[in-house]
Amino acid sequence: MSTPQLVVHRDKELMAQAAAARLITKIVDAQASRGSASVVLTGGRNGNGLLAALAAAPARDAIDWGRLDLWWGDERFLPEGDPERNVTQAREALLDSVPLDPKRVHAMPASDGPYGNDADAAAEAYAEELVRAAGPENHSAVPAFDVLMLGVGPDTHVASLFPELPAVRETERTVVGVHGAPKPPPTRITLTLPAIRSAREVWLLAAGEDKANAVAMALSGAGEIQAPAAGAQGRSRTLWLLDQTAAAQLPRSLYPPASP
C-alpha cells in the first residue's frame, strides 16, 4: 500500500476546484492509455462540492463521458430518488448534465428495488456487479478503479465504515450491508476496506474544522478499526486533499505550504 501524501488548500472552495481539475486530468489520462476510466464517487458535502466544481469547469469537456464507469463507495439504503441518497445528489450536482452512458453508471440498489428492504442481499448483488466488471487482468473481485474518492467523517468514518462496527472489520467480502449506523439513516450499503484498497488511487477529502481531529487521528498511526480512514489506501497512491482548517491539528512538517 502507498504512503499517504497530503495537499492542503486555503479553503474548501479552492480544494473542490483543484480536486475537480485533478480528477479531470486523471480520467483523461486513463482514457488515453486504456480507452476508458473507472471512478468511485463519494457523497457528503465535500464529495458533492467536488462534483459541482467539476460541472462548472470548462475542462470537463475533455472527458469522454461515454467511456467512464462510475461506482459508489457507499449508499444510504433508501427508496429510489430519495434526496438523501448519494446517487440522487450526484445526479443533481453533475451527472444529469453530462452525456454518460447509463449502463456505465453503477448505482447501489435502493430499498424499494428488486431486493426490497434486504440491505445484505442488495450488497451481495452489488458485489456480483463488481465481479462482472473486473477483467481477468485485475486478478481481483473488483475492477482496478483509477480513482476512489472518500469523504472523511468527524468520527474518522469513510464510506459507511464506522469505527468499531462489523463492516470495518471485514477482510473478505467487497460489499456489505450496514445496520445500526451511528448517523442516519441506520441502514446502508458500503464497500469494504479490501475493495477500497484495490483502487489504483484513493483520495480522501476533508474540509472544515469539524474534520481536524479526525484527520489528525487517521494520520497519526491510529488503527483502522478505531479510525477507518487510516485503513483507506490506494495501491499506487493515497492522497489526502484538505483545506487549512481540516489540517489545523497536523504538524506542519507533514505537508508543504497551502497549494492553490
Helices and strands as residue ranges (DSSP letters): E 4-9, H 12-34, E 37-41, H 44-56, G 58-62, G 65-67, E 68-72, E 74-76, H 86-93, G 95-97, G 102-104, H 119-133, G 136-138, E 147-151, G 166-169, E 175-178, E 188-191, H 193-196, E 201-206, G 209-211, H 212-218, G 228-231, E 237-243, G 252-254
